[in-house]
Amino acid sequence: MTRAVGPPGSRLAGALLAVLVAALTCLAPAAAPAAAAARPAADLCTVAQWQNDFRGCAAKLKDLPAQACDKAPVPDSPDSGVSGWFGSRPASAGRGGPQGMYSQYAYAGYEFPKVGADCIPDLLDMQTENKIANVEFMGASMIVGASNALRERAWDPRSMWSWADPMVDGATKAIYRKVFSVFGILTLCIVGLYLLWRSRQSDMSSAMTTAGWALLVMIAVTAVAAWPVKSANLADATLIGSLGVVHEAVGPRPVSLPACDDADPDACRDHRAPAVRASDTVTESMLYKNWLRGLLGSADSLTARKYGLALYDAKVFSWDEAEKVRANPSTRDSTIAAKNTQWRKVVGQIKAEDPEAYQYLTGAKGMDRIGAGFIALLAALLFAMFDLTASLLVLLGFLLFRWAVIAAPLLGTIGLLRPAGAGMRRLANAVVAAVFNIAIFGTGAAIYLFAVDMIMNTASLPGWLQVALVWLCGVVGWLLLRPYRRITELGGKDPSRVLANAGSWHRRLFHGDEQRRSLVVNQVAVAHTSIRPETRTDSAGLAPTAAEASQAAAPATPARPAGGTVRPETGPSPQRRRESTVPAGWSVPDTADEPSTVTVFRPGTGDVEVPAGAPRTRAEAR
């Protein structure tokens, strides 16, 4: 049997092909797992899915073993730390529906973890930069927390002042029984004596006004003392109802869920109050986004939108988780272990998918973290400049209602007498000013928060422009509403008058003397102006000066010479007498006076000198 042998070139090519096939066959099993590991696991969930269900998407990632360089942080509770002093769970957090960052986590977790810090040689600088950034975020969290807490209490005073109802009730009734009921009788006796004294002057209108004022004060004080808590709550309910309509109309808009599978339609609605919706918006805009800039380098990148919320949830407890752990402490370790696993999975995915973001995550860009903290602190200050002031004024107005109820019996004891009723009138003015302040600043705060919500949710605006616009809106609110002037009006006085009279105690002390002087001058002016114009002489309308009055009162005795007698030629000349009687401010002509005779020409008799008599009165003046 013979075998065909091919050319040597074909045998060499076949051998090489066989070797290549064998090599590919051996490498294929090892390359497949490597390719599978290198393939990004983020393809398992889209960006929208990560934002809607980050826990489910994180569970699909491959679990990585714990490493010394990537220690997971210990989760924080929502009410822990300095910023947790301002945090409280809203009532709407347990009713389902849309929930924001503040409603779920309050202000916990806004600090930067030390991922991979144990494996970086330059550890001292990293820790210093990390501490500075954490201090900045702590300050920003405190400012935002104070602003949110005061706003929520200001827009719902029943939750703020319910503790004061027993104090208002007890203090008002005690003052009414011990002060008004005892000393008010004495004041009524004084009112009766005053009316009898005024009746001698036949002034019926003043007497009726005094009696009506005493009756009005007595009825008002008695009604307030009978229902002190209802009096305060009535004003609260009236203003809360009006402010609620304004907040629903121009406040932050409710959020609707894109899809809701719950059988109960009420569970899919937005149950958050306008103040809570504003807190969610402010917390996410001022704190969370700036925290992402320091943690991942950007708040709008693909990595931040995918894994930002998962990272934040892995290092904090929500309100529900914190309550479950406190109710059952045995579940604490398992809850912390689950969050640590979620942290390691997400950090490992970021390390494989986005090395630049992982570099920020490890803390290598410490100065950028300091910059992000500074931006957060500045934005919080600019936002709270107006929002915090408006909330304080609204709270001050509601507090003034309760103090007015307590002070009404005390001031009414003396205020029954109308001349001594300045305290009651000032109290009434302060209450009216408080009503206007609550309405004005409640509406202004709602409009301001609506503008902040629109600015922060406009993606086309860069971050620096959003902060600048928020600050400008606050400046406009200050210029239009003038908080300082509104505060001074709560004292029951005109603020311009208060500022004008500041430091003028001597004016108020000698105010009576000034009035008397002005009265005398006015009487003299009226006396001189009572002469008819056609009958007045040249000096009739001039008020005499003090020097002229003293000269007129002194006897005009000429100086007696040493010889004894006074001759007529030695007396003062007519020119000197005329100069001495000239009023102040007049000038003396250089020419001498005309003789005291009048030359009259009569035909046939010649010139005749006739002595000048009294001035003739005009015919129309007779």
Buried (B, 14 or more C-beta within 10 A) or exposed (E): EEEEEEEEEEEEEEEEEEEEEEEEEEEEEEEEEEEEEEEEBBEEBEEEEBBBEBEEBBBEBEEBEEEEEBBBBEBBBBBBBEBBBBBBBBEBBEBBBBBBBBBBBBBBBBBBBBBBBEEBEEEEEBBEBBBBBBBBBBBBBBBBBBBBBBBBBBBBBEEBBEEBBEBBBEBBBEBBEEBBBEBBEEBBEBBEEBBEEBEEEEEEEBBEEBBEBBEBBBEBBBEBBEBBBBBBBEBBEEBBEBBBEBBEEBBBBBBEBEEBEEEEEEBBBBBBBBBBBBBBBBBBBBBBBBBBBBBBBBBEBEBBBBBBBBBBBBBBBBBEBBBBBEEEEEEBEEBBEBBBBBBBBBBBBBBBBBEBBBBBBBBBBBEBBBBBBBBBBBBBBBBBBBBBBBBBBBBBBBBBBBBBBBBBBBBBBBBBBBEBBEBBBBBBBBBEBBBEBBBBBBBBBBBBBBBBBBBBBEEEBEBEEBBBBBBEBBEBBBEEBBBEEBBBBBEBBEBEEEEEEEEEEEEEEEEEEEEEEEEEEEEEEEEBEEEEEEEEEEEEEEEBEEEBEEEEEEEEEEEEEEEEEEEEEEEEEEEEEBEEEEEEEEEEEEEEEEEEEEEEEEEEEEEEEEEEEEEEEEEEEE
